[in-house]
Amino acid sequence: MSLLLRDVTAGDLPLIERWLHADHVRRAWGDPDADLRLLSVPPPEGHWRAVIEADGAAVGLVLWQHPTREELDVAGLSDIPASVIDIDIMIGERDALGRGHGAAAIRLVTEAALADPAVPFVIACARLDNLASRRAFANAGFREDREFDDVPHGRYVLLVCHRCRRGGRTRSSTSGPREYRRQAPLLNDRQLDVDVLTALSKITQCHE
Ligand SMILES: CC(C)(COP(=O)(O)OP(=O)(O)OC[C@H]1O[C@@H](n2cnc3c(N)ncnc32)[C@H](O)[C@@H]1OP(=O)(O)O)[C@@H](O)C(=O)NCCC(=O)NCCS
């Protein structure tokens, strides 16, 4: 199994629209039309997005961004610096759920984000009842930090992943060995302003 992240193109929008309307995505992401409007324009500065491809097929979308001070404060996360990276993810293809693609994509983005020394740690927010999301982030090495109110959306769990504290679970898959390919657009220093490949090897060493 090969998993990679690639740039989103205008040609992906019909697929993304279908994913946004799928019940399991809609439950977590909310209004598909509003989301599609946001995804139809290039990401603003400090925001990135990529299509998740498994064995050459597009299966989902991952977004990562620096949250604003205001967004964090409104959620009562005043102690979290705006220099963190916040991840949002969907596996839009129903058939591709539960195969470890979510956790694998989260790992790739987290590694790339933490390769930037200015990023202290990576966060994500999952609704309390979104057990699949909580498990996928746990499998990618995130720990549950606290519950908080994201008014008016409800109760959420703050998930965090620090450098050198990542472990998570290596999935024992029945579908054979998994290969996670790191693709240029995500790991290109155009986007993260660091030599990510060098930093990634340091992270791996630090891990082992
Ligand atoms: C969250 C999401 C990205 C996970 O992707 P995925 O590829 O299915 O995730 P993985 O296969 O890596 O892991 C899923 C884990 O959740 C578990 N899981 C799935 N459904 C579950 C449920 N209803 N209750 C408890 N655990 C569940 C799986 O067993 C697996 O855990 P395990 O490997 O420890 O057994 C995907 O479910 C999704 O896109 N959901 C809709 C959008 C969403 O919720 N986004 C996240 C917003 S924070």
The ligand as a Gaussian input file, in Angstrom:
#p B3LYP/6-31G(d) Opt

LIG

0 1
 C      -11.448000      10.467000      10.988000
 C      -11.018000       9.792000       9.699000
 C      -10.169000      10.792000       8.902000
 C      -10.191000       8.568000      10.029000
 O       -9.727000       8.031000       8.825000
 P       -9.482000       6.444000       8.667000
 O       -8.585000       6.254000       7.515000
 O      -10.785000       5.746000       8.631000
 O       -8.721000       6.174000      10.031000
 P       -7.811000       4.968000      10.417000
 O       -8.179000       3.755000       9.612000
 O       -6.395000       5.445000      10.383000
 O       -8.210000       4.773000      11.940000
 C       -9.566000       4.709000      12.325000
 C       -9.634000       4.178000      13.743000
 O      -10.911000       4.476000      14.291000
 C      -11.551000       3.274000      14.673000
 N      -12.972000       3.484000      14.470000
 C      -13.617000       3.674000      13.317000
 N      -14.925000       3.883000      13.565000
 C      -15.069000       3.844000      14.912000
 C      -16.179000       3.981000      15.794000
 N      -17.393000       4.242000      15.331000
 N      -15.961000       3.873000      17.118000
 C      -14.731000       3.624000      17.610000
 N      -13.630000       3.501000      16.817000
 C      -13.808000       3.600000      15.492000
 C      -10.933000       2.212000      13.794000
 O      -11.099000       0.926000      14.361000
 C       -9.474000       2.678000      13.793000
 O       -8.871000       2.454000      15.047000
 P       -7.901000       1.181000      15.302000
 O       -6.958000       1.136000      14.135000
 O       -7.235000       1.517000      16.583000
 O       -8.806000      -0.007000      15.353000
 C      -12.258000       9.335000       8.851000
 O      -13.056000       8.524000       9.662000
 C      -13.076000      10.488000       8.340000
 O      -12.748000      11.074000       7.332000
 N      -14.184000      10.827000       9.035000
 C      -15.047000      11.908000       8.621000
 C      -14.396000      13.249000       8.778000
 C      -13.802000      13.430000      10.148000
 O      -14.335000      12.991000      11.157000
 N      -12.656000      14.143000      10.182000
 C      -11.919000      14.403000      11.392000
 C      -12.401000      15.646000      12.014000
 S      -11.454000      15.957000      13.498000

